[in-house]
C-alpha cells in the first residue's frame, strides 16, 4: 500500500536528528491519521456547496459530519467512514465501465487494487469521454456519490442515523480460530473478542476485521528493558490456559507491553521418551 509506506517514511523522517525512544517507534505503528483521504475530503467538501445541500437534510448532515471530522480513522465518529465511502462510490462509478470489457471477456480477471493514481487523475482531469453513460457531467457524478454517501445508514442493518455510522461499526475485529469456523459454538472459548478498532490499510496502523499487524515490536539495542512488544492473541495455544489471551488487549488498545519477559513463575519440563 503506497500511501501507508509513504506515511511511515514521513513519520520516521520526522524522528531524524534526535534520539528516538521506544514510545516514538510505537507511535509510528499506531498512527491512524487518514492522510490518504485528505484530497477526497476536500473534494467531497467542494461538492457539498450551499446550493447542493439546500433542501436536502441528508447532505447537510453529511457536510456537518465531514467538517467535524478530526482526520483520523477513529472508531467513535463517522467522518472517516463517510469520506472513505464517498471515494469507493466514485471509484465504482468511474472505473467499473472502464473495466467492463475486461470483465466481459474474463469474469475472473483481477483488475488490481492500486487504482488510486489513475482514479484521481481521471477525477482531476474530468475528460468527457470517460463519463459513464447517462451521466450529464462530472459535477453530477460527484453529487450522486455524495447523495449515496448520505444514505449510508439506510443500507445498514437497523438503519442507523448517519452520525451513528461510525468507523467502529464497520471495522470490528473478527479474529476467529480455525476450529470455530468449522464448529461456531466453539467460538465463545476459542475466538478473540469482537471489538471496534481504529486504523485501516492505507495508514501505518493497519487494521481491518480479518487483517492487521501480526505484531508490533520496537527494540532499542542495549536498552531492551525499555523496548516494546505487542502480539494479537496470546502466548499459549491451549484455550484453558491463563495465557491464551494474555497480551491481546495490549495489542488491541495499543498499550505498551514489555519486550523482555518478567520474573519466571512457571516451568515446563519435557521428558523425552516418556
N, C-alpha and C positions, 0 to 999 in steps of 0.2 A: 504494500500500500504506500505509494509515493508520498502522500500527504503526511502520513504517520512518520515516515522516515525523515522527512524534511523538518517536522516539528521537533523530533528528538534531536536532530542535528543542531537546530537553533537553540534548544534548551541547554545542550552540552556546551555549545559555543559561548553562551552567556556565563557559564561557570569558569571559563578560562581566565587565568590571571590571578586566581586566589585558590587557596587550599579547599578542595571540596570535601564536604562531610558525607557520612552515610545518609543523613537526612536529605541532603541535596540530591543524591542519587535516587532515593526513593521518591522524592517529589517529582522527578522527571518521569518515573514509571507510572505515577498516579495522576499525571497531567491529563485532565479531561476537557481542556479548553477546545472549543469547536472552531478552530481557525479555518479548517477546510470549508466551512459553510459561511464564512464572512461575506463573500460576494453573493451567495444565494440569499442571504439575509437582506442585503442591500437591494437585490433585485426584487424580492417579494415586497419590501417596504415601498420601493418605487412603483410597484404595481398597484399597491393599495392607496391610491390617491384619494383625496377628499371626494372627488367626483365618483370614483369607483365604489367607495363604501357607502355612499349616500343611499339610504333606503334599504340597506342590507345589514341587518343586525349581526349576522354571522361574520361578515367581512370586517365589521367594526371591531368585534371581539377578537378576531384573528389579529388585526393590527395592534390592538391594545396588548395582547399577549406577546406579540413579536417585539414590541418596543420595551416591554418589561423584562424580557429575557436577558440574563447576565452573561450569555455567551458560552456556557459550559453544558456538557451532556450530563446534566444533573437529573436525579430521579424525581425531584419534588416539583418540577414545573413543566409546562407544556411547550415552551418556546423552542427548545432544541428539536423535539419531535415534529413540530409543525413545519419548521424550515426544512428538515430532512424529508418530510412527506412531500412538500412542495417540489423539491428537487427531483424526487423519484417520479412524481407525476409528470413533470416537464420532460424528464428523460424518456418515459414511456411514450408520451405523445409525439416526441420528436424522432426518437430512434427506432421505434417499432416499425413504422412504414419503410424506413431505410433498410432495415434488416429483413423485411418481409420476403423479398425474392430469395434470400439465402435460406430462410426457414422453409419456404415453399419447396425448395429443391432437396433440403435435408433437415427435417424437423428436429433432429438430434444435434444439429450444429451448435457449437459453443461460440457465440459471437464475442465472448470476452467480457471481462469485468472492468477493464481500465478505460472507461468511457468518458471520464471527466473532461479531458482536454478537447476531444472532438465535440462533445456536447456543449461545453462552454463556448467554443469557437463558433458553433452554429448559432447559439442563442445571442452571442455578441454581434455577429455579422448580420444575422437575420435575412438570409437570402430568400427571395420569394419562391424560388424553385424547390426549396426544401420545406415549405409549409405543407403540413398534412392536408390531404384532400378535404374540401369542405370547410377549411379554416380561413376566414377572410383576412386575418392579419396576425402578426406576432403578438401585438397587444392583446388581441382576442384570445390567443392561445394561453398567454400568461394569466389573463384574468380567469379563464376557465380553470386552470390549475389552482389558482388561489381560491376560487369558489369550491372546488372539490376538497381542498385542504380544510376549508372552514366547515365542511360537512363530515370531517373525520369521525366525530362522535356518533353520527348516525350509522356508521358502518361498524361500530364496535359493539360487542355484546353488552346489553344493558343500556345502550345508547346514552353514554355519559355526556355531560356538558363539555364543551370544547376545553374549558380551563382544567377539566379533570382528565384530559387525555395526556397525561404526563409521560415522560420518557420511562419512568419507573413502572408504569403499567405495561409497557411493551418490552422492556429489557429485564426480564425476570430470569434468574439463573435456573436452568434445568440440568443439573448435574446428576445423572442417573447411573446407577450401577448396571452393568450388562445383564445381570440376573433379573433385575426388576423390570427390564424391558420384556423379558420372557414371562415373568410372573409379577404383574403390577402390585399385587398385595404385599410383596416383599419390600416395596419402596419405602414404607414407613421406617424400616430398620436400615436399609442399605443406601438410600439416596441422601445427598446433601440437601439442606433446607432450600426451598424455593424462596428467593429473595430478590428484590429490586436492586440493581447495581448500576452505578454510573459508568460512563465510558462508551466507546463504540470502536469500530475498526479503523477509522481514519484519524486517530489520535493516539498518543502514547499509551493511555490507559485502555488497552484493547479489551473489549468485553462485549460479548453477545450471549444470548441464552445458553448456547451449547458450545461456545468457543471463547477462549480467553487466555490470559497469561498462565502458563503451566507452572511458573514460579516467579518470584521477584527476589533478586539477590543483589546486595551491594556489599562488596568485600574490600576493605582497606588493608592491604598487606602491612603487617606489623601492628595493626590495631583491630585484630579480629574480634576483640571483646566489644568493639563499638559497631561491628558490622551487622547486617540485617538479612534475614531470610524469611520469605513467606511462601507457603505452598497450599494450594487448594486440596481439599480432602484432609487426610490425616496420615500419621506415621505408621499405623497398623492396618493390615488388610482384613482383620477379624472384626466383624461388626459389634461383637460383645466386648471388645477391648475398650478401656477408657481412652485410648489414643486413636480410635477410629476416626474421630472428627477433630482431634486435638490440633489446633493451629489454623483450622479452616476459617474461623471467624476473623482472625488477624488478616488473612488474605482477602476476605470479602470486604472488610472495612478499611483495609489499607493501614492497619495499625502495625507499627514496627514490632517485629519479634526477633529475638537474638539469633545470630548466626551460630554461635557456639552452644554446645549442649550444656545443660545445667548440671547440678550435682546428681550423681548416679543414685537411683532409687531402686532399680530392678536389675537383675542379671539373668540372661538367657544362656543356659548351658546345653550344648549339643553333645550327645553321646553317640559317636559313630558305631554302627553295628547293633545298637540296642533297639 
